Amino acid sequence: MRIATWNVNSIRARVDRVIAWLERSDVDVLAIQETKAKDAQFPYERFREIGYEVVHHGLNQWNGVAIASRVGISDVQIGFDQMPGWGEPLAPEARAIGATCAGVRVWSLYVPNGRTLDDPHLPYKLQWLQVLRQQAIAWVAAHPDTPLALTGDWNIAPQDDDVWDMEVFEGSTHVSPPERAAFAAFLDAGFVDVVRPHTPGPGVYTYWDYQRLRFPKRQGMRIDFVLGSPAFAARVSSAAIDREERKGKGASDHAPVIVDLD
């Protein structure tokens, strides 16, 4: 079974690339983030034409998450219990969707950005991650034998090797101690970064800003992850980051991350 996660940075702008990639990648389940579409705007038919069912959660032109599967989708959940909200008035954003695909529980997650260290969005991000961790721990405790994957754009570079130059990011989000601690708390709770052992750094990234020729200069960040429960991690046979998909006209600023299960 092959599972992937990809922040596509607008599904309507990049649906041709996503479909072409699915057709040649042999991926069974794709978790998608930043679709930037309402549910009615998602191009479901394009996925159906190549054999994938899709569940999507999108409220406006921001955020948006989806799961595409050719091995079935069941037990769909929009958001997680007690998920913090944002805005005035506070309301949940379209940042999380979960489903069971061929016996594997998959979550597509688009973690809040945090913006700056003094922005209210950062405490929101940290609270969002804290509640997600609590809910994921409870779910694993209730279903220890069912593989669970928390996949997506975490908007955190948890190690110094995960950015091209730490001096550039000094005083910025994504690398701050509270954010890194929030990520590490998932590992402390038993979740496993299943991709890193197969794609060790330094110089291994999943995101390159469109500005300042970051991609050809190899100036990226590693912020897209698959964190697996023990039952999921035990089945992982290989993993990769498809850096080639960041190349060419119309590419997302993120690359797909792929995990193979026995």
N, C-alpha and C positions, 0 to 999 in steps of 0.2 A: 504494500500500500504506500502510495506517495502523497504526502501532504505538503502544501506550500502556503506561504503568506506573502502578500505584496501590497504595499501602499501604491495605488495606481495614480493618485493625484488627478482625479476626474475620470470616471468610467466612460462618460459620453465622449470625452476628447480622445480616449485611448482604447476604446473597445476593440478596434481592429487589431491593435497590437496584443491585447490580452487574449483574444480569440486565437490569433496565430500562434501565440506562445503556448496556449493550452493544447493546441493541435499537435505541436511537436515535442512537448515536454513530458507527456505521459503522466501528468498529475491527476490523481483521483479526486482530491479535495483542495480547493483554493480558498483561503481566507483573504478577503479583500478589505482594504481600508481607504479612507478618504475618497469615497465615491463621488462626493459633491453632487448628490442627486436626491430628489424626493423618490419615494417608492414608485410612484407612477411614471417617473422618468427613467427608471433603470431599464437597460436593454435586455430584458429576460429572454426574448425570442432568439437573440443571437447565440445565447448559451444553450438554449434548448436544441437548436439546430445541430450542435455538435455533441449532444448527449448529456448535458449538465442541467440538473435542477439548481435553482438559486433561491435563497432567502436573503432578503435585504431589509435594512432599516435605515431610512434617510428621512430627515424632516425638512431640510432646506438645501441651500447651495453650499453648506459647510458640512464637514465631517462625513458621516455615512459609512456603514460597514455591511459586509455581505459574506456569505459562504456559498460557493458553487461546488456541487458534488455530482459525480457520475456513479457513486456507489450507494446512493440513497441519503435522504435527510429526514430526521424525525426529532421529536421533542425540542422544537425550536423555542428559544427563550430570547426575548428582546430586553437587553439590559440585565444587570444582576441585582439581586435583592439589596435594597437600601443604597443603591448607587447614588452618589451625590449629584446635585444639579448645579447649574450655572445660569447666571442672568438675573434679570429683574422682571417678574418674580422668578425665583429659583425653579428650574425645570431640568429634567434629565436630557442630556444631549444624545445624539445618535453615535455612540462610541463603542457599543458592545453588542454582539449577537452570538449566541451559542446554539449548537445543534449536534446531534449524534449522527455520525456517518460511519457505516459498517462497523459499529461497535466502539468507535472512538469518539469521545466527547471533545469537540473542537470549539474554541472561542476565537472570534475575530475581534481584536481589540485595537482601538485607536486612543492611546493614552493622551490626556490633555498636555499641551505644549509647556505650559508654565510661564512662557513669555520672558519675564525678567525676574531677577531675584527679589525685587520689591513690589512685584505685581500681585494682586489678589488671586490671579490665576495659578500661582505656584502653590499656595496652601490648598486650593481646590484640587490640583494635581496630586498632591501628597495624600489628601484625604481619599480621593478616588482610588488610589493604589492601595491604601490601607484597607478599605472596605472590600475591594476586589480580592486581596489576599485572604482576608477573613472568610469570605464566601467560598473561595477556592479550597481552603483548608477544610472547611465544613463539608464541602461536596466530596472531596477525596476520602474523608473519614467515613462518609455514608456509603461510598462506592469504591472501596480500595482496589478492587480488581478491574475496574473499568478505566482504560487509559484516558487521561485528560491532557489536552494541549492548550496552553494559553499562548496564542500566537498574535503577532501584529507589530505595529509601530509603537514602541514603548517610549519614544522621545527621551531616552536616557542612554548615555554612553557610560556603562558601569565601570570601565577600566581606562587607565590612561592610554593604553594601546588602541582604544576604540575611537580616538580622534587623531587627526593628522598632526596637530601641534597643540599641546596643552596650554602653551603660553597665549595662544590666540583666544582660547576659551576661558581664560581667567576672569572670574567675576560674572560668568554666564550661567544660564540654566543648562540642563542636560548633563552637566558634570559636577554639580554642586554636591557637597556631602549629604544633605538631606535626601536628594533624589537618588543618589547611589545607595544610601542606606535603605531606602524604600525598595529598590531593586534587590539588594542583598537579602532583605527580609523574606523574599520568596524562596531564595536558595536555602536560607536557614530553616525554612518551613518544610523543606524536602523536595522542592521543585528543582529541576535540572535544566541548565542551559545546554540543550542537547546538540546544538550546532557547533559551538565553539571547539570541542575536541576534534572535530573534523575539518575545521577552518581556522586554525590558530593564527594569531597576529604576530607581529604588528603589520599594519598596512592593509588589513582586511576590513572593508567597510560595506555598508548596505545603502548609504545615502550620500549624495554629492549635490551640493547646492548648484542651481542653474547659473549663478553669478560667478564672475571672476575665473572662469575656466576651471572650476574646481575638479571636474571629472578628469579631463586630460592631465591635470597636474597631480592627480591621485590624492587630492585633499578632501577626504571624506570623513564620515562618521559611521560607526556601527551602532544603530539604534533599533533595528528590527530583529526580533528574537522569537524563538519557540521555547517556552519553558514547559517541560513535561512533568507530570506526576511520576512517581516511581514505576507504576505499571506501564506508562507510556515510554519512559526512558529505557526500560528494559528491552523494548522492542526495536529501538532505533539501530539500524545497521549502517547508515551513512547519512551525510548531510552536505549541502553545498549552497553557495551564494552565486546566483547567475548574473555575474557582473556584465556579461555581454548584452544583457537586456537593457542596460542603462545607456547603451550606445545608440547613435542614429537619430534621425529626425523624429520628433514627437515622443521621445522616451519620457517615462516618469523619472522623477529625481531619486526614486528608490529602486533597488533591484529585488527580484524575487528571492526568497529564502526557501530552500527545499529540504525536506526530511523524508527518508525512506524507512519504512517499518518492515520487520520480518512478519 
